[in-house]
């Protein structure tokens, strides 16, 4: 007869103790497919998926139930590029959940009629190295430095 495994305190392990948390689905995965030749790196950020190409953050992919108006593809850009990008993406706007009129982050809303086309156009601009999309994030100080 096999021995029963025990957990801390000598109590038997229950199979329910080993339920693995399921990873969240990748929102708007077609965007990553379009950028595959650049070997993008993704990281979880703000409950979304940040997309990096080399040392630049270029996009955030968002599909959440809170603030659904901001679901879609977020473009990392700066205010000076808004007007020219608006010519390419007429439905692009600032992120609303930040509570400011104008933000550096701009969204291609998932509920827009041209969402997929606009998202793929943004990917084409990134593939072409367009300087209007993408920012090198500021480096955070190490925790050890903060303690001084």
Secondary structure, DSSP 8 states (H G I E B T S, - for coil): -----B-GGG-B--GGGG--------TTHHHHHHTGGG--EEEEETTEEEEEETTEEEEEEE--STTGGG-EEEEE--GGGHHHHHHH-TT-EE-STT-SSS-SEEEEETTSTTHHHHHHHHHHHHHTT-TTS-EE------HHHHT-
